Amino acid sequence: MTTGKAKERILERVLNSGHEVFLRSDFSDIANYQQAGRALNSLMSEGRLIRISKGVYAKARKNRITGKPMLSAAGGFIAVAEEALDRLGIKWSHSKAMATYKDGSSQVPVNCEVVIEGKFQRIISAGNSRL
C-alpha cells in the first residue's frame, strides 16, 4: 500500500473516532510501521495531529488567532494527558487538588497533576504543558 493511501485511511480513522488520542499501533492494520510513521508525520505537518509522546498522537485543530495547530480536545491538555495514560495502560489517579476540584470545589488547580502508580518514564507534552 502506498503512503498516500495509508495517510487517507489513517486520517479517515482519526476523524471518525471518538478518541482524542491515538497510538501508532492503532494503525497497524492499515500500514506497516514505517508507512504509518510517514503518514503520521505528514498529518502532523498539515496540522491535523500533534505528537504528545513517542508513538502517541492527539487530534489537532487550527488556532483561530495564531493559525498554528492546537489540541482539539474539549478539556485541553488535561483531558488529552488523562486519555493518553489510559490508552497506554498506565494506572493513575488524580492529585488531591484535582480530586477536590472534580468533587465541586471552586479552587481550580494550576497544573495538571496526577499520581502515577508504578514506574512511568515517558514525557507527555503539548506546547508549554507537560506531564
C-alpha positions as CSV (number, residue, x, y, z in Angstrom):
1,M,0.0,0.0,0.0
2,T,1.4,3.4,-0.8
3,T,1.9,6.0,1.8
4,G,-0.8,8.3,0.2
5,K,-3.5,5.6,0.6
6,A,-2.3,4.8,4.1
7,K,-2.5,8.5,5.0
8,E,-6.0,8.8,3.7
9,R,-7.2,5.7,5.6
10,I,-5.4,6.9,8.8
11,L,-7.0,10.3,8.6
12,E,-10.4,8.8,8.0
13,R,-10.0,6.7,11.1
14,V,-8.8,9.7,13.2
15,L,-11.7,11.9,12.0
16,N,-14.4,9.2,12.6
17,S,-13.0,8.1,16.0
18,G,-14.5,9.1,19.3
19,H,-10.9,9.2,20.8
20,E,-8.7,12.3,21.0
21,V,-5.5,10.2,21.5
22,F,-4.1,7.6,19.1
23,L,-1.2,5.2,19.4
24,R,0.9,4.3,16.4
25,S,-0.2,0.7,16.9
26,D,-3.8,1.7,16.3
27,F,-2.9,1.9,12.6
28,S,-1.0,-1.4,12.3
29,D,-3.9,-3.0,10.3
30,I,-3.7,-0.1,7.8
31,A,0.1,0.2,7.2
32,N,3.4,-1.2,8.4
33,Y,5.5,0.6,11.0
34,Q,7.4,2.8,8.5
35,Q,4.4,3.7,6.3
36,A,2.3,4.6,9.4
37,G,5.2,6.8,10.6
38,R,5.4,8.6,7.3
39,A,1.7,9.1,7.2
40,L,1.5,10.4,10.8
41,N,4.4,12.8,10.2
42,S,2.6,14.1,7.1
43,L,-0.6,14.6,9.1
44,M,1.4,16.4,11.8
45,S,2.9,18.8,9.2
46,E,-0.6,19.5,7.9
47,G,-1.7,20.4,11.5
48,R,-4.2,17.5,11.8
49,L,-2.3,15.7,14.6
50,I,0.1,16.7,17.4
51,R,2.7,14.3,18.7
52,I,2.4,14.3,22.5
53,S,4.8,11.4,23.3
54,K,6.8,8.8,21.5
55,G,4.2,6.9,19.4
56,V,1.3,8.9,20.9
57,Y,-0.6,11.5,18.9
58,A,-3.6,13.7,19.6
59,K,-6.2,15.3,17.3
60,A,-5.4,18.9,16.4
61,R,-7.2,21.9,15.0
62,K,-6.1,25.3,13.8
63,N,-5.9,28.1,16.4
64,R,-8.1,30.9,15.1
65,I,-5.7,33.6,16.4
66,T,-2.2,32.2,15.7
67,G,-3.1,29.8,12.9
68,K,-0.9,27.1,14.5
69,P,-2.1,23.6,15.4
70,M,-3.5,23.2,18.9
71,L,-5.2,20.3,20.8
72,S,-8.8,19.9,19.7
73,A,-10.0,18.1,22.9
74,A,-12.7,20.0,24.8
75,G,-10.7,19.6,28.1
76,G,-7.4,20.7,26.6
77,F,-4.1,19.2,27.7
78,I,-5.5,17.7,30.9
79,A,-8.1,15.6,29.0
80,V,-5.5,14.6,26.4
81,A,-3.0,13.6,29.1
82,E,-5.5,11.5,31.0
83,E,-6.7,9.7,27.9
84,A,-3.1,9.1,26.8
85,L,-2.3,7.5,30.2
86,D,-5.4,5.3,29.9
87,R,-4.6,4.3,26.3
88,L,-1.0,3.4,27.4
89,G,-2.4,1.2,30.2
90,I,-0.8,3.3,33.0
91,K,-2.5,3.1,36.3
92,W,-3.0,6.6,37.7
93,S,-5.3,8.8,39.8
94,H,-6.0,12.5,40.3
95,S,-3.9,14.5,42.7
96,K,-5.6,15.7,45.8
97,A,-6.1,19.2,44.4
98,M,-7.6,17.9,41.2
99,A,-9.8,15.4,43.0
100,T,-11.2,18.2,45.3
101,Y,-11.9,20.3,42.2
102,K,-13.7,17.4,40.4
103,D,-15.8,17.0,43.6
104,G,-17.1,20.5,43.3
105,S,-14.5,22.9,44.8
106,S,-14.2,26.3,43.2
107,Q,-10.4,26.2,43.5
108,V,-9.1,25.4,40.1
109,P,-5.7,23.6,40.1
110,V,-3.0,25.5,38.4
111,N,-1.2,22.5,36.9
112,C,-2.2,19.1,35.5
113,E,-1.2,16.8,38.3
114,V,-1.8,13.1,38.5
115,V,-0.4,10.3,40.8
116,I,1.2,7.5,38.8
117,E,1.1,4.1,40.4
118,G,4.3,2.3,39.5
119,K,7.1,3.3,37.1
120,F,6.5,5.8,34.3
121,Q,9.3,7.1,32.3
122,R,7.5,8.9,29.4
123,I,7.0,12.6,28.9
124,I,3.6,13.7,27.7
125,S,3.7,17.2,26.4
126,A,2.0,19.6,24.1
127,G,3.2,23.2,23.7
128,N,4.2,24.5,27.1
129,S,2.1,21.9,29.0
130,R,4.0,18.8,30.3
131,L,3.1,15.8,32.4
